[in-house]
């Protein structure tokens, strides 16, 4: 209902109110309520970005008692965003991410509101300029979205439940495409693997420890002086040799690529970029310079197709060597000599604009370029990982949550961050397992691998100079626990892959907050420490140092303890024993869950056997099978199996689609038996 004075209220067809304009004004004159600019200035911070511009518009909405908020990408803090405030401005900040952080690396201005009465809607504020979201922190009577510049361009989505709202949002901005199967395997990374010998040492130790490993990441250390699309032969040997060796052991290399291109005469990438005008410029047309790892650097203008194509083609040297994927970092863009001024000239295709508008989509456009390059040159489903991005980037890239630390509160944040990314369309996401900054402990690493076992991006990563964090560096207990959960991940690989396959159509994530499926259960609206994998598995990891038991909430229905097979009725809290080697997990009644034999890497053996893990109760499950690599499935080359059980242990199989070699054997096992 749009009033004469531009007040806009949203109702359902039956007249139920959803979102209404707040009739009053904000109760403060501060542009952004968390900032005392005077204080910031006194401490020596640069406040120019905040002084330069006033807000261009504010959308102030009524906040009803009982409104809860989810989404917003990977903002720090808790699952429910109510009573917090955020800034959409892709930021690389060195401090430990706390719940009072306003901005992180990504800007995904999508909000899902769940009202007390179970009504649900989504709002997507599609504006790439710096913007602010305040969800009842400033005043409990309203929440607002405000932007410094740009158009008022927002989408309102109604659904009967959160599942429908997420479906609408991803229908609009795109779903996460089906990845290659091996990218769901376990991955090791570290900033500071200095040489080919280091990489070989890591891979060999994984194989020796019998811990599955599919991918090893090469951080900035592999380049010649941090120059992108070069190879540091001195330490990393002849191009191709290292890759050939580790690929012989079943491990695929993923290389990091930053946007900052070293400013250096005679460096072919920089020379070409300067000559063809591919880099952003200052307002007078001089190529803009700021420092990143290589020192003074230039920044590609990814908003233009010809620049993206150039960037995409530059990957050929790595692709020819056999790279398995590309990891994009520093693309907020981060810069060492202060942020890029807002008037640095960028293009949005043919339209001249500036950093203020393109900042939040810089990572999006960079990963789009990378995705296109990998797709065209390999014909496989691209594996791209990015740190910075915007709403919709899920079409092109996987994300990780950036520089967390080896802290228990960062382990605790894994669940809300990944669940909110999922609500925001980013199915393929993960955190640095074990923590990036600071030193991990044996206990923290064990609990982290458990919490992350179902995180789609499954990567242990650490910062240069921190304690060695590969599981086999620790004592036998730690090694055994890590192996146990990494093996479990490989066992559940077909279940995770099925969730991706289904998510490509539905937009639903792999890791889900309970509120997505139980919106009418008040107990789960603020449940930060449990999550669902699909609808069938509930995980309640231990996230507290020293704890050996934990309280678990089970929502309505009947659940089976994964470890003991014990039947537990839902809608209650239970106390579960969880010694250091146990991550509490529950499987819903009537589940049929596909599992594979554990291997050391995807492709070690053909997956020609399927085992169904079933729980008592009637149920149905659809399983997808294909080559796990390319786009043949889009031309029909796949199998779809439908398994049904009436609950008496008997399972029937029906082929819904058959155009790929079927399993040689399908067996089933009842949980706990
Ligand atoms: O300024 O490439 O978040 O994962 O190891 C640090 C080195 C740059 C930040 C990334 C991190 C990566 C590191 N990078």
Boltz pocket constraint, residues with backbone or C-beta under 6 A from the ligand:
constraints:
  - pocket:
      binder: B
      contacts: [[A, 190], [A, 191], [A, 219], [A, 220], [A, 256], [A, 329], [A, 330], [A, 387], [A, 402], [A, 403], [A, 436], [A, 461], [A, 462], [A, 463]]
      max_distance: 6.0
